[in-house]
Amino acid sequence: MTREIDGLPVAEFAFPGELRDRLVTAIVSGEKTSTCTLLVDYERDGDPLPEVGERYVVVDSSDRPVALIETTELRVLPLGEVDLAFAREEGEGFETVAEWRKAHEAFWASHFADVVVDDETSIVAERFRLVQIVQQQV
């Protein structure tokens, strides 16, 4: 179920904690302009896919609104089709698609143990832009 703040859907990157805090910092700095998740995550929760032009409130680990982002591109594609440009736009310092994939597969394995992840696994690849910083991180 999609949460909302002030009528806008909430974007939660990873789970509360160190990883989310790093990702939110990268969004606010402009380093992170893409993200992805498994398509099955949307399907299980019954959530609609993001749409180009839709805006989201980014929250930090304390569930405070930090930024407003807007989806600029959305693709559902097989994991094996992710390219280096997209991996770098994730803002986590990945220099190769293999590094990006290893990190994402480890994350997904720890949270989606029943999902087999391979080249054909469908992911939702989203590009976005920072519209506004709502609150500086503490």
VMD Tcl script that builds the backbone (N, CA, C; Angstrom):
set m [mol new atoms 414]
animate dup $m
set s [atomselect $m all]
$s set {name element resname resid chain x y z} {
  {N N MET 1 A 0.843 -1.171 0.000}
  {CA C MET 1 A 0.000 0.000 0.000}
  {C C MET 1 A 0.896 1.246 0.000}
  {N N THR 2 A 0.639 2.162 -0.886}
  {CA C THR 2 A 1.430 3.373 -1.012}
  {C C THR 2 A 1.040 4.371 0.074}
  {N N ARG 3 A 2.045 4.849 0.795}
  {CA C ARG 3 A 1.825 5.897 1.801}
  {C C ARG 3 A 1.884 7.255 1.123}
  {N N GLU 4 A 1.267 8.253 1.767}
  {CA C GLU 4 A 1.292 9.615 1.225}
  {C C GLU 4 A 1.643 10.610 2.319}
  {N N ILE 5 A 2.257 11.705 1.897}
  {CA C ILE 5 A 2.502 12.871 2.749}
  {C C ILE 5 A 2.034 14.073 1.949}
  {N N ASP 6 A 1.140 14.844 2.513}
  {CA C ASP 6 A 0.589 16.026 1.835}
  {C C ASP 6 A 0.068 15.691 0.438}
  {N N GLY 7 A -0.547 14.520 0.306}
  {CA C GLY 7 A -1.150 14.116 -0.955}
  {C C GLY 7 A -0.195 13.547 -1.981}
  {N N LEU 8 A 1.088 13.444 -1.644}
  {CA C LEU 8 A 2.076 12.882 -2.569}
  {C C LEU 8 A 2.550 11.533 -2.045}
  {N N PRO 9 A 2.792 10.577 -2.955}
  {CA C PRO 9 A 3.295 9.281 -2.504}
  {C C PRO 9 A 4.687 9.418 -1.899}
  {N N VAL 10 A 4.973 8.530 -0.967}
  {CA C VAL 10 A 6.264 8.515 -0.280}
  {C C VAL 10 A 7.214 7.569 -1.007}
  {N N ALA 11 A 8.460 8.020 -1.181}
  {CA C ALA 11 A 9.523 7.179 -1.737}
  {C C ALA 11 A 10.452 6.792 -0.598}
  {N N GLU 12 A 10.503 5.496 -0.327}
  {CA C GLU 12 A 11.390 4.976 0.711}
  {C C GLU 12 A 12.502 4.198 0.016}
  {N N PHE 13 A 13.730 4.662 0.163}
  {CA C PHE 13 A 14.871 4.006 -0.462}
  {C C PHE 13 A 15.475 3.029 0.534}
  {N N ALA 14 A 15.564 1.761 0.131}
  {CA C ALA 14 A 16.034 0.678 0.997}
  {C C ALA 14 A 15.160 0.624 2.252}
  {N N PHE 15 A 15.744 0.193 3.349}
  {CA C PHE 15 A 15.039 0.129 4.616}
  {C C PHE 15 A 15.701 1.118 5.564}
  {N N PRO 16 A 14.977 1.581 6.595}
  {CA C PRO 16 A 15.590 2.538 7.519}
  {C C PRO 16 A 16.935 2.013 8.033}
  {N N GLY 17 A 17.903 2.925 8.098}
  {CA C GLY 17 A 19.229 2.555 8.572}
  {C C GLY 17 A 20.315 3.168 7.716}
  {N N GLU 18 A 21.507 2.638 7.840}
  {CA C GLU 18 A 22.683 3.202 7.179}
  {C C GLU 18 A 22.531 3.308 5.662}
  {N N LEU 19 A 22.030 2.251 5.019}
  {CA C LEU 19 A 21.902 2.292 3.560}
  {C C LEU 19 A 20.917 3.384 3.138}
  {N N ARG 20 A 19.764 3.460 3.773}
  {CA C ARG 20 A 18.809 4.507 3.404}
  {C C ARG 20 A 19.429 5.888 3.594}
  {N N ASP 21 A 20.115 6.079 4.695}
  {CA C ASP 21 A 20.713 7.385 4.950}
  {C C ASP 21 A 21.727 7.757 3.868}
  {N N ARG 22 A 22.521 6.795 3.433}
  {CA C ARG 22 A 23.488 7.056 2.344}
  {C C ARG 22 A 22.765 7.397 1.048}
  {N N LEU 23 A 21.699 6.668 0.740}
  {CA C LEU 23 A 20.967 6.902 -0.502}
  {C C LEU 23 A 20.282 8.257 -0.499}
  {N N VAL 24 A 19.674 8.619 0.619}
  {CA C VAL 24 A 19.002 9.923 0.718}
  {C C VAL 24 A 20.030 11.049 0.588}
  {N N THR 25 A 21.193 10.897 1.204}
  {CA C THR 25 A 22.261 11.893 1.072}
  {C C THR 25 A 22.670 12.031 -0.394}
  {N N ALA 26 A 22.769 10.912 -1.100}
  {CA C ALA 26 A 23.136 10.945 -2.520}
  {C C ALA 26 A 22.057 11.613 -3.364}
  {N N ILE 27 A 20.795 11.442 -3.013}
  {CA C ILE 27 A 19.701 12.108 -3.729}
  {C C ILE 27 A 19.797 13.615 -3.526}
  {N N VAL 28 A 19.947 14.031 -2.271}
  {CA C VAL 28 A 19.999 15.453 -1.950}
  {C C VAL 28 A 21.209 16.132 -2.610}
  {N N SER 29 A 22.323 15.407 -2.711}
  {CA C SER 29 A 23.530 15.976 -3.328}
  {C C SER 29 A 23.460 15.968 -4.852}
  {N N GLY 30 A 22.489 15.248 -5.407}
  {CA C GLY 30 A 22.366 15.146 -6.860}
  {C C GLY 30 A 23.149 13.999 -7.473}
  {N N GLU 31 A 23.844 13.211 -6.652}
  {CA C GLU 31 A 24.612 12.073 -7.156}
  {C C GLU 31 A 23.720 10.917 -7.587}
  {N N LYS 32 A 22.614 10.733 -6.900}
  {CA C LYS 32 A 21.709 9.614 -7.189}
  {C C LYS 32 A 20.534 10.118 -8.001}
  {N N THR 33 A 20.407 9.606 -9.225}
  {CA C THR 33 A 19.306 10.011 -10.105}
  {C C THR 33 A 18.601 8.799 -10.719}
  {N N SER 34 A 18.889 7.609 -10.193}
  {CA C SER 34 A 18.182 6.416 -10.651}
  {C C SER 34 A 18.031 5.446 -9.489}
  {N N THR 35 A 17.089 4.550 -9.639}
  {CA C THR 35 A 16.848 3.512 -8.644}
  {C C THR 35 A 16.149 2.344 -9.327}
  {N N CYS 36 A 16.133 1.223 -8.664}
  {CA C CYS 36 A 15.403 0.079 -9.221}
  {C C CYS 36 A 14.947 -0.826 -8.095}
  {N N THR 37 A 13.971 -1.634 -8.424}
  {CA C THR 37 A 13.512 -2.674 -7.514}
  {C C THR 37 A 12.983 -3.822 -8.358}
  {N N LEU 38 A 12.746 -4.920 -7.706}
  {CA C LEU 38 A 12.179 -6.069 -8.403}
  {C C LEU 38 A 10.720 -5.790 -8.737}
  {N N LEU 39 A 10.293 -6.157 -9.921}
  {CA C LEU 39 A 8.897 -5.991 -10.307}
  {C C LEU 39 A 7.986 -6.735 -9.341}
  {N N VAL 40 A 8.418 -7.890 -8.877}
  {CA C VAL 40 A 7.594 -8.694 -7.973}
  {C C VAL 40 A 7.279 -7.935 -6.681}
  {N N ASP 41 A 8.131 -6.994 -6.277}
  {CA C ASP 41 A 7.869 -6.204 -5.074}
  {C C ASP 41 A 6.606 -5.355 -5.256}
  {N N TYR 42 A 6.451 -4.740 -6.424}
  {CA C TYR 42 A 5.230 -3.976 -6.716}
  {C C TYR 42 A 4.024 -4.906 -6.782}
  {N N GLU 43 A 4.208 -6.047 -7.442}
  {CA C GLU 43 A 3.094 -6.978 -7.626}
  {C C GLU 43 A 2.598 -7.516 -6.295}
  {N N ARG 44 A 3.504 -7.881 -5.406}
  {CA C ARG 44 A 3.108 -8.427 -4.098}
  {C C ARG 44 A 2.357 -7.411 -3.257}
  {N N ASP 45 A 2.816 -6.156 -3.312}
  {CA C ASP 45 A 2.185 -5.113 -2.498}
  {C C ASP 45 A 0.934 -4.538 -3.151}
  {N N GLY 46 A 0.713 -4.862 -4.432}
  {CA C GLY 46 A -0.436 -4.317 -5.139}
  {C C GLY 46 A -0.284 -2.836 -5.454}
  {N N ASP 47 A 0.960 -2.361 -5.467}
  {CA C ASP 47 A 1.214 -0.952 -5.750}
  {C C ASP 47 A 1.348 -0.707 -7.248}
  {N N PRO 48 A 0.839 0.423 -7.720}
  {CA C PRO 48 A 1.019 0.757 -9.136}
  {C C PRO 48 A 2.475 1.149 -9.392}
  {N N LEU 49 A 2.919 0.965 -10.622}
  {CA C LEU 49 A 4.264 1.399 -10.989}
  {C C LEU 49 A 4.298 2.925 -11.024}
  {N N PRO 50 A 5.459 3.506 -10.726}
  {CA C PRO 50 A 5.583 4.963 -10.867}
  {C C PRO 50 A 5.293 5.373 -12.306}
  {N N GLU 51 A 4.903 6.615 -12.476}
  {CA C GLU 51 A 4.645 7.141 -13.816}
  {C C GLU 51 A 5.530 8.349 -14.056}
  {N N VAL 52 A 5.956 8.513 -15.303}
  {CA C VAL 52 A 6.759 9.674 -15.670}
  {C C VAL 52 A 5.964 10.935 -15.321}
  {N N GLY 53 A 6.638 11.873 -14.664}
  {CA C GLY 53 A 6.004 13.113 -14.235}
  {C C GLY 53 A 5.459 13.071 -12.816}
  {N N GLU 54 A 5.337 11.879 -12.263}
  {CA C GLU 54 A 4.825 11.754 -10.897}
  {C C GLU 54 A 5.901 12.190 -9.903}
  {N N ARG 55 A 5.458 12.855 -8.856}
  {CA C ARG 55 A 6.374 13.342 -7.826}
  {C C ARG 55 A 6.200 12.536 -6.549}
  {N N TYR 56 A 7.322 12.416 -5.814}
  {CA C TYR 56 A 7.369 11.624 -4.592}
  {C C TYR 56 A 8.090 12.394 -3.500}
  {N N VAL 57 A 7.663 12.180 -2.265}
  {CA C VAL 57 A 8.348 12.720 -1.104}
  {C C VAL 57 A 9.347 11.664 -0.622}
  {N N VAL 58 A 10.619 12.012 -0.597}
  {CA C VAL 58 A 11.665 11.113 -0.103}
  {C C VAL 58 A 11.760 11.286 1.409}
  {N N VAL 59 A 11.733 10.166 2.127}
  {CA C VAL 59 A 11.856 10.223 3.583}
  {C C VAL 59 A 13.172 9.591 4.031}
  {N N ASP 60 A 13.673 10.074 5.173}
  {CA C ASP 60 A 14.900 9.524 5.729}
  {C C ASP 60 A 14.565 8.372 6.678}
  {N N SER 61 A 15.574 7.881 7.377}
  {CA C SER 61 A 15.376 6.737 8.273}
  {C C SER 61 A 14.473 7.046 9.453}
  {N N SER 62 A 14.310 8.330 9.763}
  {CA C SER 62 A 13.410 8.733 10.842}
  {C C SER 62 A 12.021 9.069 10.316}
  {N N ASP 63 A 11.789 8.757 9.040}
  {CA C ASP 63 A 10.503 8.973 8.376}
  {C C ASP 63 A 10.172 10.459 8.208}
  {N N ARG 64 A 11.202 11.309 8.192}
  {CA C ARG 64 A 11.013 12.742 7.960}
  {C C ARG 64 A 11.126 13.037 6.472}
  {N N PRO 65 A 10.265 13.886 5.923}
  {CA C PRO 65 A 10.399 14.306 4.526}
  {C C PRO 65 A 11.705 15.072 4.338}
  {N N VAL 66 A 12.460 14.709 3.303}
  {CA C VAL 66 A 13.760 15.330 3.053}
  {C C VAL 66 A 13.797 16.008 1.689}
  {N N ALA 67 A 13.155 15.398 0.696}
  {CA C ALA 67 A 13.248 15.938 -0.658}
  {C C ALA 67 A 12.016 15.565 -1.462}
  {N N LEU 68 A 11.859 16.274 -2.551}
  {CA C LEU 68 A 10.808 15.993 -3.518}
  {C C LEU 68 A 11.508 15.606 -4.820}
  {N N ILE 69 A 11.142 14.443 -5.382}
  {CA C ILE 69 A 11.708 13.992 -6.647}
  {C C ILE 69 A 10.597 13.776 -7.661}
  {N N GLU 70 A 10.971 13.768 -8.946}
  {CA C GLU 70 A 10.019 13.551 -10.032}
  {C C GLU 70 A 10.564 12.474 -10.963}
  {N N THR 71 A 9.751 11.487 -11.269}
  {CA C THR 71 A 10.135 10.426 -12.189}
  {C C THR 71 A 10.275 10.996 -13.592}
  {N N THR 72 A 11.419 10.738 -14.227}
  {CA C THR 72 A 11.666 11.224 -15.582}
  {C C THR 72 A 11.679 10.098 -16.613}
  {N N GLU 73 A 11.890 8.865 -16.153}
  {CA C GLU 73 A 11.887 7.715 -17.059}
  {C C GLU 73 A 11.587 6.473 -16.248}
  {N N LEU 74 A 10.838 5.547 -16.832}
  {CA C LEU 74 A 10.521 4.291 -16.169}
  {C C LEU 74 A 10.546 3.183 -17.209}
  {N N ARG 75 A 11.272 2.120 -16.889}
  {CA C ARG 75 A 11.317 0.950 -17.769}
  {C C ARG 75 A 11.228 -0.309 -16.932}
  {N N VAL 76 A 10.488 -1.277 -17.421}
  {CA C VAL 76 A 10.516 -2.621 -16.850}
  {C C VAL 76 A 11.364 -3.432 -17.807}
  {N N LEU 77 A 12.451 -3.999 -17.289}
  {CA C LEU 77 A 13.374 -4.721 -18.146}
  {C C LEU 77 A 14.003 -5.877 -17.397}
  {N N PRO 78 A 14.568 -6.819 -18.143}
  {CA C PRO 78 A 15.281 -7.918 -17.497}
  {C C PRO 78 A 16.553 -7.395 -16.826}
  {N N LEU 79 A 16.887 -7.942 -15.697}
  {CA C LEU 79 A 18.071 -7.538 -14.951}
  {C C LEU 79 A 19.324 -7.548 -15.828}
  {N N GLY 80 A 19.419 -8.491 -16.717}
  {CA C GLY 80 A 20.589 -8.622 -17.587}
  {C C GLY 80 A 20.772 -7.472 -18.565}
  {N N GLU 81 A 19.774 -6.579 -18.697}
  {CA C GLU 81 A 19.878 -5.457 -19.634}
  {C C GLU 81 A 20.309 -4.143 -18.990}
  {N N VAL 82 A 20.582 -4.140 -17.685}
  {CA C VAL 82 A 21.027 -2.915 -17.021}
  {C C VAL 82 A 22.397 -2.528 -17.578}
  {N N ASP 83 A 22.547 -1.244 -17.917}
  {CA C ASP 83 A 23.818 -0.779 -18.482}
  {C C ASP 83 A 24.608 0.041 -17.467}
  {N N LEU 84 A 25.861 0.370 -17.825}
  {CA C LEU 84 A 26.758 1.077 -16.927}
  {C C LEU 84 A 26.240 2.470 -16.573}
  {N N ALA 85 A 25.640 3.159 -17.522}
  {CA C ALA 85 A 25.119 4.503 -17.236}
  {C C ALA 85 A 24.095 4.449 -16.111}
  {N N PHE 86 A 23.175 3.506 -16.194}
  {CA C PHE 86 A 22.157 3.385 -15.144}
  {C C PHE 86 A 22.805 3.029 -13.812}
  {N N ALA 87 A 23.732 2.080 -13.822}
  {CA C ALA 87 A 24.405 1.672 -12.585}
  {C C ALA 87 A 25.109 2.854 -11.926}
  {N N ARG 88 A 25.769 3.671 -12.708}
  {CA C ARG 88 A 26.461 4.847 -12.160}
  {C C ARG 88 A 25.479 5.882 -11.625}
  {N N GLU 89 A 24.340 6.035 -12.299}
  {CA C GLU 89 A 23.337 7.009 -11.862}
  {C C GLU 89 A 22.702 6.635 -10.526}
  {N N GLU 90 A 22.902 5.409 -10.075}
  {CA C GLU 90 A 22.382 5.018 -8.760}
  {C C GLU 90 A 23.129 5.745 -7.635}
  {N N GLY 91 A 24.272 6.369 -7.954}
  {CA C GLY 91 A 24.952 7.226 -6.992}
  {C C GLY 91 A 25.627 6.513 -5.839}
  {N N GLU 92 A 25.957 5.247 -6.049}
  {CA C GLU 92 A 26.598 4.483 -4.981}
  {C C GLU 92 A 28.051 4.151 -5.300}
  {N N GLY 93 A 28.603 4.784 -6.324}
  {CA C GLY 93 A 30.006 4.598 -6.646}
  {C C GLY 93 A 30.325 3.365 -7.469}
  {N N PHE 94 A 29.334 2.769 -8.101}
  {CA C PHE 94 A 29.590 1.583 -8.915}
  {C C PHE 94 A 30.369 1.966 -10.167}
  {N N GLU 95 A 31.450 1.236 -10.433}
  {CA C GLU 95 A 32.269 1.483 -11.617}
  {C C GLU 95 A 32.008 0.472 -12.724}
  {N N THR 96 A 31.333 -0.626 -12.385}
  {CA C THR 96 A 30.992 -1.644 -13.376}
  {C C THR 96 A 29.575 -2.136 -13.120}
  {N N VAL 97 A 28.970 -2.696 -14.147}
  {CA C VAL 97 A 27.645 -3.299 -13.984}
  {C C VAL 97 A 27.750 -4.504 -13.045}
  {N N ALA 98 A 28.867 -5.220 -13.093}
  {CA C ALA 98 A 29.055 -6.380 -12.211}
  {C C ALA 98 A 29.034 -5.961 -10.736}
  {N N GLU 99 A 29.672 -4.836 -10.391}
  {CA C GLU 99 A 29.641 -4.328 -9.011}
  {C C GLU 99 A 28.206 -3.978 -8.614}
  {N N TRP 100 A 27.532 -3.270 -9.514}
  {CA C TRP 100 A 26.151 -2.869 -9.262}
  {C C TRP 100 A 25.288 -4.100 -9.015}
  {N N ARG 101 A 25.441 -5.088 -9.883}
  {CA C ARG 101 A 24.608 -6.283 -9.795}
  {C C ARG 101 A 24.886 -7.069 -8.519}
  {N N LYS 102 A 26.150 -7.215 -8.166}
  {CA C LYS 102 A 26.502 -7.953 -6.950}
  {C C LYS 102 A 25.857 -7.316 -5.727}
  {N N ALA 103 A 25.924 -5.981 -5.623}
  {CA C ALA 103 A 25.335 -5.278 -4.480}
  {C C ALA 103 A 23.819 -5.444 -4.459}
  {N N HIS 104 A 23.187 -5.320 -5.616}
  {CA C HIS 104 A 21.726 -5.439 -5.667}
  {C C HIS 104 A 21.259 -6.867 -5.410}
  {N N GLU 105 A 21.968 -7.837 -5.956}
  {CA C GLU 105 A 21.579 -9.230 -5.708}
  {C C GLU 105 A 21.702 -9.573 -4.227}
  {N N ALA 106 A 22.740 -9.060 -3.561}
  {CA C ALA 106 A 22.896 -9.314 -2.119}
  {C C ALA 106 A 21.740 -8.676 -1.345}
  {N N PHE 107 A 21.372 -7.443 -1.706}
  {CA C PHE 107 A 20.257 -6.770 -1.040}
  {C C PHE 107 A 18.967 -7.548 -1.261}
  {N N TRP 108 A 18.683 -7.890 -2.511}
  {CA C TRP 108 A 17.440 -8.605 -2.798}
  {C C TRP 108 A 17.400 -9.962 -2.125}
  {N N ALA 109 A 18.524 -10.682 -2.095}
  {CA C ALA 109 A 18.557 -12.003 -1.459}
  {C C ALA 109 A 18.252 -11.904 0.032}
  {N N SER 110 A 18.665 -10.799 0.647}
  {CA C SER 110 A 18.429 -10.654 2.080}
  {C C SER 110 A 16.985 -10.248 2.400}
  {N N HIS 111 A 16.248 -9.762 1.407}
  {CA C HIS 111 A 14.879 -9.292 1.655}
  {C C HIS 111 A 13.814 -10.024 0.845}
  {N N PHE 112 A 14.227 -10.752 -0.165}
  {CA C PHE 112 A 13.289 -11.498 -1.013}
  {C C PHE 112 A 13.832 -12.912 -1.203}
  {N N ALA 113 A 13.977 -13.632 -0.103}
  {CA C ALA 113 A 14.632 -14.940 -0.119}
  {C C ALA 113 A 13.954 -15.941 -1.053}
  {N N ASP 114 A 12.671 -15.766 -1.309}
  {CA C ASP 114 A 11.925 -16.726 -2.125}
  {C C ASP 114 A 11.945 -16.381 -3.619}
  {N N VAL 115 A 12.649 -15.317 -4.002}
  {CA C VAL 115 A 12.688 -14.898 -5.404}
  {C C VAL 115 A 14.031 -15.284 -6.018}
  {N N VAL 116 A 13.973 -15.974 -7.139}
  {CA C VAL 116 A 15.189 -16.304 -7.881}
  {C C VAL 116 A 15.553 -15.103 -8.741}
  {N N VAL 117 A 16.770 -14.624 -8.573}
  {CA C VAL 117 A 17.233 -13.467 -9.333}
  {C C VAL 117 A 18.273 -13.938 -10.345}
  {N N ASP 118 A 17.957 -13.710 -11.630}
  {CA C ASP 118 A 18.887 -14.058 -12.704}
  {C C ASP 118 A 18.747 -13.023 -13.818}
  {N N ASP 119 A 19.391 -13.252 -14.954}
  {CA C ASP 119 A 19.366 -12.285 -16.056}
  {C C ASP 119 A 17.958 -11.937 -16.531}
  {N N GLU 120 A 17.013 -12.851 -16.361}
  {CA C GLU 120 A 15.656 -12.642 -16.868}
  {C C GLU 120 A 14.700 -12.049 -15.840}
  {N N THR 121 A 15.148 -11.880 -14.602}
  {CA C THR 121 A 14.295 -11.313 -13.559}
  {C C THR 121 A 13.900 -9.890 -13.936}
  {N N SER 122 A 12.614 -9.596 -13.896}
  {CA C SER 122 A 12.124 -8.259 -14.256}
  {C C SER 122 A 12.368 -7.271 -13.127}
  {N N ILE 123 A 12.954 -6.130 -13.505}
  {CA C ILE 123 A 13.142 -5.047 -12.549}
  {C C ILE 123 A 12.433 -3.800 -13.072}
  {N N VAL 124 A 12.135 -2.913 -12.150}
  {CA C VAL 124 A 11.574 -1.607 -12.480}
  {C C VAL 124 A 12.728 -0.617 -12.343}
  {N N ALA 125 A 13.187 -0.090 -13.477}
  {CA C ALA 125 A 14.313 0.849 -13.510}
  {C C ALA 125 A 13.755 2.254 -13.682}
  {N N GLU 126 A 14.050 3.102 -12.712}
  {CA C GLU 126 A 13.466 4.440 -12.682}
  {C C GLU 126 A 14.558 5.495 -12.641}
  {N N ARG 127 A 14.412 6.493 -13.470}
  {CA C ARG 127 A 15.266 7.679 -13.391}
  {C C ARG 127 A 14.401 8.810 -12.843}
  {N N PHE 128 A 15.031 9.684 -12.070}
  {CA C PHE 128 A 14.295 10.786 -11.464}
  {C C PHE 128 A 15.185 12.011 -11.358}
  {N N ARG 129 A 14.540 13.126 -11.067}
  {CA C ARG 129 A 15.287 14.363 -10.841}
  {C C ARG 129 A 14.891 14.928 -9.492}
  {N N LEU 130 A 15.828 15.603 -8.861}
  {CA C LEU 130 A 15.566 16.281 -7.602}
  {C C LEU 130 A 14.823 17.567 -7.918}
  {N N VAL 131 A 13.645 17.729 -7.359}
  {CA C VAL 131 A 12.832 18.927 -7.577}
  {C C VAL 131 A 13.109 19.947 -6.486}
  {N N GLN 132 A 13.170 19.475 -5.260}
  {CA C GLN 132 A 13.302 20.396 -4.135}
  {C C GLN 132 A 13.835 19.658 -2.923}
  {N N ILE 133 A 14.700 20.332 -2.155}
  {CA C ILE 133 A 15.104 19.818 -0.854}
  {C C ILE 133 A 14.094 20.380 0.139}
  {N N VAL 134 A 13.432 19.481 0.867}
  {CA C VAL 134 A 12.382 19.875 1.797}
  {C C VAL 134 A 12.989 20.186 3.158}
  {N N GLN 135 A 13.971 19.378 3.557}
  {CA C GLN 135 A 14.592 19.545 4.871}
  {C C GLN 135 A 16.023 19.032 4.795}
  {N N GLN 136 A 16.938 19.779 5.356}
  {CA C GLN 136 A 18.316 19.316 5.424}
  {C C GLN 136 A 18.389 18.148 6.384}
  {N N GLN 137 A 19.198 17.145 6.018}
  {CA C GLN 137 A 19.369 15.997 6.901}
  {C C GLN 137 A 20.117 16.405 8.152}
  {N N VAL 138 A 19.775 15.741 9.242}
  {CA C VAL 138 A 20.413 16.035 10.531}
  {C C VAL 138 A 21.715 15.294 10.628}
}
mol reanalyze $m
mol bondsrecalc $m
mol representation Tube
mol addrep $m
